[in-house]
Amino acid sequence: MGKDWNSAMYWRHLLVLSLAINIGMVAKVVLFHGDEKEVLLCPVEPGAEAAHLSRVVSEGSSLELEVASGVGDHGRVVDLDHGDPTMYEMFWKRMDEETTIVIPGWQSISYFSDPANPCWFLEPELAKQAVRIHQVVGNAVTENRYMVVGTGSTQLYQAALYALAPHGEPGPMDVVSVAPFYSSYPLMTDFLKSGLYKWAGDANLYDKDGPYIELVTSPNNPDGEPRTSAVNRSQGVLIHDFAYYWPQYAPITSAADHDLMLFTVSKSTGHAGSRIGWALVKDKEVAMKMTKFIELNTIGVSKDSQLRAAKILKATSDSCKHMSNPKVENFFKFSFNQMTERWAKLRAAVRKSGLFSLPDFTSDWCTYNQQVFQPQPAFAWLKCEGEIDDCQGFLKKHKILTRCGKHFGASLKYVRVNMLDRDPNFNLFVERLSTMSLIE
Ligand SMILES: Cc1ncc(COP(=O)(O)O)c(C=O)c1O
């Protein structure tokens, strides 16, 4: 009896194992085909920078994604889909000594940074350097504000939605932004299917009465336009995303002075990998609710990263005030010149090819640079003219990866192109773009 039972169990286990292997293989085939389809047909699902990063890794085997490096580049894929700010690497290499930090094993062990601060995990040195950089650049009012630190402004965005949406309402609060909007907003807003808030699309089409949250991104991602609130109704609350309100991208016309403003080192100094953002918040209750969200989400924000970000911000401010190594250029001058050069090259390539167009910007006086200039955004909002309806697909055939306009609530004729990649990739992109009419 015992032997029969053992034998029956053995065959049962074998059957279950075989079923599991088969299901696994079927799932793999189905998922693989799904990915392939997504790559070919202007993917609609991903939008967050990181989501795109993981997609690129999975595509890597078939497309051989390597960084273009000069020699024999013609077959290389130029990946300008996500907004990775690696352009700044060359500046920071020269600032080795000024930006290196060493954290001994005994330091920064506690969860707490500043227990008396409503944001108890905010490192005082980061708070000090963030205020200082705003004073140096003149892009935001910092007086009478609470600062909340986040794991990137991505986490702060979610904390802000949690803090601003009224709790205990019968339905979720609408969240809107003028199209084209940052492709991650709809995804981040609806990811957890919150009962507090939900994505409601293009702010220009929003005609409902009642409370709503409007996201104002200025300069805007993807098109680089300066933005102000569009809906303008009494029951609205605003989140101002100032990831790109820095003088290498746009004229600083005044110190921004709004209820809730988001900033990040990702695009200001290019340290996206440190994952540090900060919010300047007028209302203490809102700042405390945002802090609560982050407490429950990640129990604070990495101290190591905060200390590194503080050091980088200090080096940036010092470079502007000529307080560091005299051989080191002002960071914003360096990055401004890089952006001017890149936009000039891109516009020349677009003119030469005759297949594309770019937005025209209005010049403005910059209180930081003390000159008039046109926005030179971190992304190019490129339009395929004429017969080309699927701009992303068209560029992909030329081994240039971009993000389809559809993710931003716009048409397939548009793509967003990262302008902050390393020199070899950017140069190869403009070279290919300028000769495209010849290839076609
Ligand atoms: C408008 C905008 N806001 C926020 C973010 C996210 O920034 P972080 O890296 O600080 O999460 C980005 C990144 O591309 C962005 O473009």
The ligand as an ORCA input file, in Angstrom:
! r2SCAN-3c Opt
* xyz 0 1
  C       8.891     66.621    -16.630
  C       9.596     65.586    -15.837
  N       9.304     65.453    -14.550
  C       9.891     64.522    -13.793
  C      10.827     63.663    -14.322
  C      11.428     62.599    -13.452
  O      12.534     63.035    -12.820
  P      13.296     62.174    -11.707
  O      14.448     61.517    -12.391
  O      13.717     63.184    -10.712
  O      12.337     61.181    -11.139
  C      11.183     63.760    -15.646
  C      12.160     62.849    -16.229
  O      12.346     62.715    -17.407
  C      10.535     64.741    -16.428
  O      10.808     64.864    -17.725
*
